[in-house]
C-alpha cells in the first residue's frame, strides 16, 4: 500500500466519522425540539396553560 493510498483512506474515514457525528448532533437537536413541542401541545390540551390566548381580535390582527 502506498503512502498516498493510506492518506486517502484516512481522509475518507475522517470525513465519514465527521458526517456521522454531525448527523448525531443534528438528530439530537431536532429530537429535543420536537419533544418540547409535543410537551407544550399536551400541556395546552390538558388545560395546563391558562395564559394561552387564541381567537381574540388582538391575536388575529
N, CA, C and O atoms as a GROMACS GRO file, in nm:
protein
  244
    1UNK      N    1   0.085  -0.116   0.000
    1UNK     CA    2   0.000   0.000   0.000
    1UNK      C    3   0.090   0.124   0.000
    1UNK      O    4   0.184   0.134   0.079
    2UNK      N    5   0.060   0.215  -0.088
    2UNK     CA    6   0.141   0.336  -0.096
    2UNK      C    7   0.099   0.436   0.012
    2UNK      O    8  -0.009   0.424   0.071
    3UNK      N    9   0.184   0.532   0.036
    3UNK     CA   10   0.155   0.635   0.136
    3UNK      C   11   0.035   0.717   0.091
    3UNK      O   12  -0.049   0.753   0.174
    4UNK      N   13   0.025   0.747  -0.038
    4UNK     CA   14  -0.087   0.825  -0.090
    4UNK      C   15  -0.219   0.754  -0.063
    4UNK      O   16  -0.317   0.817  -0.021
    5UNK      N   17  -0.223   0.624  -0.086
    5UNK     CA   18  -0.346   0.548  -0.065
    5UNK      C   19  -0.380   0.544   0.084
    5UNK      O   20  -0.497   0.551   0.120
    6UNK      N   21  -0.281   0.533   0.169
    6UNK     CA   22  -0.303   0.532   0.313
    6UNK      C   23  -0.361   0.665   0.360
    6UNK      O   24  -0.451   0.668   0.444
    7UNK      N   25  -0.309   0.776   0.308
    7UNK     CA   26  -0.360   0.909   0.343
    7UNK      C   27  -0.502   0.925   0.294
    7UNK      O   28  -0.586   0.979   0.365
    8UNK      N   29  -0.531   0.879   0.173
    8UNK     CA   30  -0.666   0.889   0.118
    8UNK      C   31  -0.765   0.807   0.202
    8UNK      O   32  -0.878   0.852   0.225
    9UNK      N   33  -0.724   0.690   0.246
    9UNK     CA   34  -0.811   0.606   0.329
    9UNK      C   35  -0.841   0.675   0.462
    9UNK      O   36  -0.954   0.672   0.509
   10UNK      N   37  -0.740   0.735   0.522
   10UNK     CA   38  -0.761   0.805   0.648
   10UNK      C   39  -0.851   0.926   0.628
   10UNK      O   40  -0.935   0.957   0.714
   11UNK      N   41  -0.835   0.995   0.517
   11UNK     CA   42  -0.917   1.111   0.486
   11UNK      C   43  -1.064   1.070   0.470
   11UNK      O   44  -1.153   1.137   0.521
   12UNK      N   45  -1.087   0.960   0.400
   12UNK     CA   46  -1.224   0.909   0.383
   12UNK      C   47  -1.286   0.870   0.517
   12UNK      O   48  -1.403   0.897   0.542
   13UNK      N   49  -1.206   0.807   0.601
   13UNK     CA   50  -1.254   0.768   0.732
   13UNK      C   51  -1.289   0.890   0.817
   13UNK      O   52  -1.390   0.892   0.886
   14UNK      N   53  -1.205   0.991   0.812
   14UNK     CA   54  -1.228   1.114   0.887
   14UNK      C   55  -1.356   1.184   0.838
   14UNK      O   56  -1.435   1.232   0.918
   15UNK      N   57  -1.375   1.189   0.705
   15UNK     CA   58  -1.496   1.251   0.650
   15UNK      C   59  -1.620   1.174   0.694
   15UNK      O   60  -1.721   1.234   0.731
   16UNK      N   61  -1.613   1.044   0.690
   16UNK     CA   62  -1.727   0.962   0.730
   16UNK      C   63  -1.759   0.979   0.879
   16UNK      O   64  -1.875   0.992   0.917
   17UNK      N   65  -1.657   0.979   0.960
   17UNK     CA   66  -1.678   0.996   1.104
   17UNK      C   67  -1.733   1.135   1.134
   17UNK      O   68  -1.820   1.149   1.220
   18UNK      N   69  -1.684   1.236   1.065
   18UNK     CA   70  -1.734   1.372   1.085
   18UNK      C   71  -1.880   1.383   1.046
   18UNK      O   72  -1.960   1.443   1.118
   19UNK      N   73  -1.915   1.326   0.933
   19UNK     CA   74  -2.056   1.328   0.890
   19UNK      C   75  -2.146   1.256   0.989
   19UNK      O   76  -2.256   1.302   1.019
   20UNK      N   77  -2.099   1.144   1.041
   20UNK     CA   78  -2.176   1.069   1.139
   20UNK      C   79  -2.200   1.152   1.265
   20UNK      O   80  -2.312   1.158   1.315
   21UNK      N   81  -2.095   1.215   1.315
   21UNK     CA   82  -2.109   1.295   1.437
   21UNK      C   83  -2.200   1.416   1.416
   21UNK      O   84  -2.278   1.451   1.505
   22UNK      N   85  -2.191   1.479   1.300
   22UNK     CA   86  -2.280   1.592   1.269
   22UNK      C   87  -2.425   1.544   1.262
   22UNK      O   88  -2.515   1.612   1.312
   23UNK      N   89  -2.447   1.428   1.202
   23UNK     CA   90  -2.582   1.372   1.193
   23UNK      C   91  -2.637   1.340   1.331
   23UNK      O   92  -2.754   1.368   1.359
   24UNK      N   93  -2.556   1.283   1.417
   24UNK     CA   94  -2.600   1.252   1.553
   24UNK      C   95  -2.634   1.380   1.628
   24UNK      O   96  -2.736   1.386   1.697
   25UNK      N   97  -2.551   1.482   1.616
   25UNK     CA   98  -2.576   1.608   1.684
   25UNK      C   99  -2.705   1.673   1.634
   25UNK      O  100  -2.788   1.714   1.715
   26UNK      N  101  -2.722   1.683   1.504
   26UNK     CA  102  -2.843   1.745   1.449
   26UNK      C  103  -2.967   1.664   1.484
   26UNK      O  104  -3.072   1.721   1.512
   27UNK      N  105  -2.955   1.533   1.482
   27UNK     CA  106  -3.068   1.448   1.519
   27UNK      C  107  -3.110   1.469   1.663
   27UNK      O  108  -3.229   1.472   1.693
   28UNK      N  109  -3.014   1.485   1.752
   28UNK     CA  110  -3.048   1.507   1.893
   28UNK      C  111  -3.111   1.643   1.914
   28UNK      O  112  -3.200   1.658   1.997
   29UNK      N  113  -3.066   1.743   1.839
   29UNK     CA  114  -3.125   1.877   1.849
   29UNK      C  115  -3.269   1.874   1.800
   29UNK      O  116  -3.358   1.930   1.866
   30UNK      N  117  -3.294   1.810   1.687
   30UNK     CA  118  -3.430   1.803   1.633
   30UNK      C  119  -3.519   1.723   1.727
   30UNK      O  120  -3.634   1.761   1.750
   31UNK      N  121  -3.469   1.614   1.780
   31UNK     CA  122  -3.549   1.531   1.871
   31UNK      C  123  -3.586   1.610   1.997
   31UNK      O  124  -3.699   1.603   2.044
   32UNK      N  125  -3.490   1.684   2.050
   32UNK     CA  126  -3.515   1.765   2.169
   32UNK      C  127  -3.620   1.872   2.142
   32UNK      O  128  -3.709   1.894   2.224
   33UNK      N  129  -3.608   1.937   2.028
   33UNK     CA  130  -3.705   2.041   1.991
   33UNK      C  131  -3.843   1.982   1.974
   33UNK      O  132  -3.942   2.040   2.018
   34UNK      N  133  -3.851   1.867   1.910
   34UNK     CA  134  -3.979   1.801   1.888
   34UNK      C  135  -4.040   1.757   2.021
   34UNK      O  136  -4.161   1.767   2.040
   35UNK      N  137  -3.959   1.708   2.111
   35UNK     CA  138  -4.009   1.665   2.242
   35UNK      C  139  -4.068   1.783   2.320
   35UNK      O  140  -4.171   1.770   2.384
   36UNK      N  141  -4.001   1.899   2.313
   36UNK     CA  142  -4.052   2.018   2.380
   36UNK      C  143  -4.183   2.063   2.318
   36UNK      O  144  -4.276   2.103   2.389
   37UNK      N  145  -4.192   2.055   2.186
   37UNK     CA  146  -4.315   2.094   2.116
   37UNK      C  147  -4.431   2.005   2.154
   37UNK      O  148  -4.542   2.053   2.179
   38UNK      N  149  -4.408   1.876   2.160
   38UNK     CA  150  -4.513   1.781   2.198
   38UNK      C  151  -4.556   1.806   2.342
   38UNK      O  152  -4.674   1.801   2.374
   39UNK      N  153  -4.460   1.833   2.428
   39UNK     CA  154  -4.492   1.860   2.568
   39UNK      C  155  -4.580   1.985   2.581
   39UNK      O  156  -4.676   1.985   2.659
   40UNK      N  157  -4.548   2.089   2.506
   40UNK     CA  158  -4.630   2.211   2.511
   40UNK      C  159  -4.770   2.186   2.457
   40UNK      O  160  -4.868   2.237   2.512
   41UNK      N  161  -4.780   2.109   2.351
   41UNK     CA  162  -4.913   2.079   2.295
   41UNK      C  163  -4.996   1.998   2.394
   41UNK      O  164  -5.116   2.025   2.410
   42UNK      N  165  -4.935   1.901   2.460
   42UNK     CA  166  -5.008   1.822   2.558
   42UNK      C  167  -5.047   1.907   2.678
   42UNK      O  168  -5.156   1.890   2.734
   43UNK      N  169  -4.961   1.996   2.717
   43UNK     CA  170  -4.989   2.085   2.829
   43UNK      C  171  -5.110   2.173   2.796
   43UNK      O  172  -5.197   2.194   2.881
   44UNK      N  173  -5.116   2.224   2.674
   44UNK     CA  174  -5.228   2.308   2.632
   44UNK      C  175  -5.355   2.225   2.621
   44UNK      O  176  -5.462   2.271   2.660
   45UNK      N  177  -5.345   2.105   2.569
   45UNK     CA  178  -5.461   2.019   2.550
   45UNK      C  179  -5.523   1.981   2.684
   45UNK      O  180  -5.646   1.970   2.695
   46UNK      N  181  -5.440   1.961   2.786
   46UNK     CA  182  -5.488   1.925   2.918
   46UNK      C  183  -5.537   2.046   2.998
   46UNK      O  184  -5.584   2.030   3.110
   47UNK      N  185  -5.526   2.165   2.942
   47UNK     CA  186  -5.570   2.285   3.011
   47UNK      C  187  -5.470   2.336   3.112
   47UNK      O  188  -5.507   2.410   3.203
   48UNK      N  189  -5.345   2.299   3.098
   48UNK     CA  190  -5.243   2.339   3.194
   48UNK      C  191  -5.190   2.479   3.173
   48UNK      O  192  -5.126   2.534   3.263
   49UNK      N  193  -5.215   2.538   3.059
   49UNK     CA  194  -5.164   2.672   3.031
   49UNK      C  195  -5.282   2.766   3.010
   49UNK      O  196  -5.337   2.774   2.900
   50UNK      N  197  -5.322   2.836   3.114
   50UNK     CA  198  -5.438   2.923   3.107
   50UNK      C  199  -5.407   3.057   3.040
   50UNK      O  200  -5.499   3.130   3.002
   51UNK      N  201  -5.279   3.090   3.024
   51UNK     CA  202  -5.242   3.219   2.967
   51UNK      C  203  -5.245   3.218   2.814
   51UNK      O  204  -5.230   3.323   2.752
   52UNK      N  205  -5.265   3.105   2.754
   52UNK     CA  206  -5.264   3.094   2.609
   52UNK      C  207  -5.393   3.153   2.555
   52UNK      O  208  -5.502   3.104   2.586
   53UNK      N  209  -5.383   3.258   2.475
   53UNK     CA  210  -5.499   3.334   2.429
   53UNK      C  211  -5.509   3.324   2.278
   53UNK      O  212  -5.426   3.380   2.206
   54UNK      N  213  -5.609   3.252   2.227
   54UNK     CA  214  -5.627   3.241   2.084
   54UNK      C  215  -5.768   3.285   2.048
   54UNK      O  216  -5.859   3.284   2.131
   55UNK      N  217  -5.785   3.322   1.924
   55UNK     CA  218  -5.917   3.358   1.874
   55UNK      C  219  -5.961   3.499   1.912
   55UNK      O  220  -6.074   3.538   1.882
   56UNK      N  221  -5.877   3.574   1.975
   56UNK     CA  222  -5.915   3.710   2.010
   56UNK      C  223  -5.875   3.804   1.897
   56UNK      O  224  -5.795   3.770   1.810
   57UNK      N  225  -5.932   3.920   1.902
   57UNK     CA  226  -5.905   4.020   1.798
   57UNK      C  227  -5.756   4.057   1.798
   57UNK      O  228  -5.698   4.076   1.692
   58UNK      N  229  -5.695   4.067   1.916
   58UNK     CA  230  -5.554   4.102   1.925
   58UNK      C  231  -5.466   3.995   1.860
   58UNK      O  232  -5.365   4.026   1.798
   59UNK      N  233  -5.507   3.870   1.875
   59UNK     CA  234  -5.429   3.760   1.818
   59UNK      C  235  -5.438   3.760   1.666
   59UNK      O  236  -5.338   3.736   1.597
   60UNK      N  237  -5.557   3.786   1.614
   60UNK     CA  238  -5.578   3.780   1.469
   60UNK      C  239  -5.510   3.898   1.400
   60UNK      O  240  -5.454   3.883   1.291
   61UNK      N  241  -5.513   4.013   1.462
   61UNK     CA  242  -5.455   4.134   1.400
   61UNK      C  243  -5.309   4.138   1.415
   61UNK      O  244  -5.244   4.232   1.369
   0.00000   0.00000   0.00000
